[in-house]
Amino acid sequence: GSWLSSLSSMVGNMFVSDEVEMRTQQIRANNGLLLALYEAVHLNRNFVTTLAHSQTESSAPPSPSNSLAAGEPLEVTQPSNLLVTFFQYCSIVMQDTKSEASVNNVKLCFIILTCISEDQYANSLMHDVNLLFKVQLHRLPMRHRKFVVERGSQPLANTLMDLLVEFIMSHMMKKLSLELYMQCVGVVHRVLCYQKRCRVRLMYQWKELWTALITLLKFILANENHLAKKMNIFLLGLQVVNIFNLFITYGDTFLPSPSSYDELYYELIRMHQVFDNIYSTAFRYSTVDGEFKDTALLLTNSLINVRAIINHFTPKIDAWLEGQALSTPSEDEILEVVRKNYDSLTLKLQDSLDQYERYSENPQHSAFFTAMVRSVVVDTRQNIDYASLDLQVILQELSCIT
């Protein structure tokens, strides 16, 4: 209906101001539509069909003042649908998590993404190689960011992964939002579970996800003293490591090629210090009585296969280097050693890697939605111009609804 077109125009016309108060007002103004979208996706799973098939009017993508280069040409004839529109909206609002209002908005976006990622039909559409969309995702300007190659038309699952990787990479701060990160990594996990279950090989640059997750682990380690006083960082670490475990155990069934699986092992071996340190930190917390003892123990246990890979291949690589009298081998040379030594590697089969607790509004999110609805009602009442309302038209619309 009309609110569907409202959602697409909301994104098409959205301008995220650099001024905090203005930004907050813009975000709050869209909460009513987002809540309606959530209710539709959550309560009516058939609505996903509408999300994927409702063509929105092609228009120039939204232009936050801080994310599009001046003079950049905008294509205005790209095919679109409401999922494209929603992903664009997410990429804009996820840039800011400084205020409570913006955090709530991002949380609501992640809840909607969670519902979408749990839906079998939504996943089949997002992974369909015949349904390609060019989506303008907006990225925070970051000092150390390499030049981002603009994506061409691709399946929406690729775009969703790009969105999630961007969130992981751009929100590592001392005031870490554990809940948002758990939601983000949870969506990644759900999409991977679908791929594993249906043996879907998504042509994606998986190294980008692995790099983002390892960078997140490095951040947790670097800020452990500060973060561990405020939150259960081991819960997030466990979720991240289990995503790697999913790739290790089942990656051969859903990674796009054998070389992708080789590359996974290469990254684990190359970044072994991060996993060694995560293990040491979790082990330290698991051996003393404290709030996070049990979760820390789960994290140490979850690292068994990652550590087995590192401990198996590192001596093999060192021996090969010594035999070749090399100190700086190429990636291809390391990969060749890895390929030759798969057969002698023993891994433990881990249970429930492809299981997750399905989203439920009650009781976890009840208070959140109550507060959001109240906020929308208050904002709506404040913004209604009663003098301009045509009571006759309103009564006619109400009679049509009932």
N, C-alpha and C positions, 0 to 999 in steps of 0.2 A: 503494500500500500504506500501511502504518501510518506510515511516515516522512512521507508527504504530509500526513496529518492532524496529525502532529507539527509540521510547518512552520507550518500555520495556527494551531495553539494556541500555538506559540512567539511569534508576533507578537501574538496576542490577549492573551496574558498578560504581554507584555514591559513592563517598567518600567525606563526608563533612569535610573539614579541620578545625582545630581549629584556624588557622591563618586567620585573617580577610580578607586580600587582596586576598588570594587564594580562600577562601570561596565565595567572591563576584564574582570572575572570573568564578568559577564553576557554580554558579547560573545563571549568565548572559549568559553563553554558552548554557544553556538549554531554554532560553526564546523563541527562534524561534519555537521550538517544542511545547512549551506550548501554544503559540499564535495559532499555527495550530490546536491544540487540541480544544482550545476555539472556533475557527471559525467553526470547524466541529460540536461541540456540540450545539453551539448557532444557527447556520444557518440551520443545517440539523438535525432535531430532530430524524430522522430515524437512525442517526449515533449511538444513544444510544444502538441500537441492536448490532452494531459492538463492542462497548465498552464492553458490557456484554458477548459477545460470542466469541470474538477473543481470542483464547488461546495463551498466551505468553509462551515462552520457560521456563520451570521450571529451576530455578537457585537459588543459595544462595541469600538470601535477601541482600539489600544494608547494608553497615556497617559503619555508621558514627563513628568516633573515640571516641566520648563521650557518646555513648548510648548503646553499647553492651558489656556485661561483657566478659572479656577475657576467652577463653576456652569454651564458650557457644556453645553447639552443634547446628548446623544449618541443618534443614531438607531441602533437595533439590528436593524432589519429590512431593511437594504440587501442586494441581491443581491451575491454576491462570488464570486471564484475565486482560484486560486493566484497569478495575476499581480497581482491587486489586493493580496493579502496580501504578496507580495514587494515591491511598490512601497512599501507602508506600512513594511515593515521597513527598506528602503533609506533612507526619509526620516528614520527614527529614528537609525540608526547613522551616516549621513552628516553628522549634526550635529557629530560629534566626530572630529577627525583629529590629536589632540594626542599620543597614544601610538603606539608601533610596532604594538601589537596592534590598535588601532582603525583605523590606516591599512591594515593587512593585510586587515581585514574589509571596509573600503570598497573596496579594490582588488578583492577577490573579488566583491563586488556588481557592480562595473563590468564585470568580465570576463563575468559572467552576463548583464548587460544588453547587452553587445557581442554575445554569441552570439544572444540573442533578437532584437536589431535587425538581424542579418544574415539572419535566417530569413524567407523569403518568406511562409510561412503565418502565422507570428506577426504579421508586419506587416499582413497582410490582416485578421486578427482585431482587432488594435489599432486599425485605421483604419475598422472596420465601424461605420457610423452607427446600426446597429440593435442594437449591443451596447454599452449605456451603463452606466457604473458611477459611483457617487459614492464617491470615495476620500479618506479622511482623511490628507492628507500633513502631516507635522509640520515646523514651521519654527523656525529659531533666532530668539530675540528679538534684534532689532537696533535700535540707537538711531534710525537715520534711515529705518527701514522705514515706508512708507506702510501704511495699513490694507489688509489683504489681503482681498479679496472672496471669500467661500467659494464654491467651485465647486459647481455642481449636477452632475447625472449627465452624463457626457461619455464619448466614446470613450477607450480606454486610451492611445492615442497622445498625446492632449492631456495626460493625467496624467503620462505619461513626460516630455513636454516641460516640464511644470511642475516635475517633480523635478529635471531637468537644469539648468533656469534657476535654481532655488533653490540648487543646489550652486555654480554659477558665482558667484552674487551673494554667497554667505555664507562663502567660503573664501579671499578675497583677503587674504593676510597675508604679512609679510616672509619667513616660513618657508614659501614657496609650494611646494605639492606638484605639481611639473611633471607627474609621471607620472599622478596622478589627474586633473588638468585635461586632459591629452591624451586620457585614456580618456573623460572626460565629453564633450568636444567631438567625439571620435570617434563616440560613440553618436548625437549630434545629426546628424552628417554622414551616418551610415548610414541613419537614418530619412528624411532629406531625399532621399537617393539613391533610396530605395524610392518616395517620392512622385513624384519626377521620372520614374523609369522607368515607373511605372504610371499616371502622370497623376492622382494622387489629390489632391483639393483639401481639405485638412484645415481645418475651421473653427476656427482658432486665432488668438489675439491675438499675431501674429508680432512686433509691436513689442516685446513683453516679451523675446523672445529677442534681437532686434537691440540693445536697450538693454543687456542683460546682456553681450553680446559686446563692445560699444563700451566699456562700463565696465571690462571686463577689459583691453582695450587701453590705456585710460587708466591703469590700475593698473600695468601693465608699464612704461609710459613714466615714471610717477612714481617707480618703484623700480628703474629700469634699471641704475644704477651698482651697486647692491647685488646684484640678481638675476643680472646678466650675469657676475658673478664666479663664480657657483655653478652656473649651468645655461644651456641653450640656449633662451633666451626667444623667439628668432626662429622656432624650430620651432612653438611654440604660436601665435605671431603669424601664421605662414603658414597654419596650420590654420583660425584664426579668419577671416582674410581670404578664404580659399578658400570658406568657407561663404557669405560675402557674394557672392563671385563666382558661386556656384551659384544664389543668388537672382537676381542681376543677369542672368545668361545664360539661365536656364531658368524663372525665377519665374513668367512668364506662363502656364506650363503646369501649375503646381501651387499657386500662391497662390489663395486663395478668391475673389478678385475683382480687377478692374483697379485699384480704389482701393487695394488692399493693395500693389500694385506701385508706385503713385504714392507711397504712404506710405514705402516702402523708399527711394526716391530722396530724399524729403524728409528722412529721418533721416541719410542719407549727406551731404547738403548742409549740414544743420544742424550736424552734428558734424564738419565738414570739418577742423577744427583737429587733431583726434585722428589722422585719417588722414595729414594733412600731416606731423605730428610722427613718426608711426610710419615713414613713408617716409624722413624725414631721418635718423632714428636708424639704420635698417637700411642706408641708403646709406653712412653714416659707417663702420659696421662692415664693409661690403662692399669698401671701398676700401683697407683696411689688412690686412696679413697677421695672421691670428689664427684661433683655434679655430672661430669661428662665421662666418667670411667667406662660405663657400659658401651657408649657410642664409640669411644676411642678404641675399645677392644674389637668391636665390629669392624672398624676401619683397618686395624692391623691385620685382621683375618682376611679382609677383602683383597689385600695386596699380595696374597700368596702367589698368584699366577704372574702378576707384573714382576715380582721379585724373582720368580723362577726363570722368566725370560731374560732378565738382566743378568742373573748369576750364571745362566747357561751360555749365553752368547758372548759376554764380555771376555772371558778367558780364551774363547775360540778366536775372537777378533785380535786380541793381544798376541796370541801365538802366531797368527797369520802375519801380522805386522812385523813381528820379530823375524819371521822367516823371510819376509820380503825386504827387510831392512828399511821399512817405511815409518815415518812419524805422522804424516798428514795424508791419510787415505781419502779417496773420493767417495762420494755417496754410493756410486755404482759398485765400487770395490767392497764396501761394507755389506751392501745388499747381496752381493754374490756369496759372501761368507755366510750370511743369514740363510739364504736359500739352501746351501749345502748342508746345513746343520739342523734343519727342521726335524728330521726323522728321529734324532736322539733327544729331542725335547719332550719332557713329561709335564703335562698340565693337569690340574685337578678340575673335575667337572663341578661347577658351582651351581647351586639351585636358585631358582626364582629370579634370575637376572632379567627375564622378560616379563616379569609380573609387576604390577603397580596397583595402588589403591585407587579405584575409580573416584572421580570427583563427586563430592556430595556437599550440598549447600549447608545442610544441618549436620552437626551443630557448629562446625568450625567457622563458617562464614556468616552465620545468622546476624550477629551484631554488626558486622561490616555492612551488610545490605540494608539493615534497618537504618543505620546512620546515613548511608548514601541516599536512600529514598527520602528521608527527612530533609536532607540538604537540598535535594532537587525540588521538593515541595516548597521549601522556604524561598529558594532562589526564584522559582516560577511565580510565586505570589508577589514577590518584590518587583518583578519585571512586567507584570500584566498591566496594560493600560486599559482599565475598565471602561473609560469614557469612549474608547474606539470600538468596543465589542458590539457586535450585532447579535442580540439575544435570540432573535428568531432563527438565525442561521445555526447558532449553537444548539438550540433545542431540536432542530431538524437533524443535525449530525448525531445527537444523542439517541434520538428515536431510531436512526438507522443502525446504530451499534447494538441496541437492545433488541 
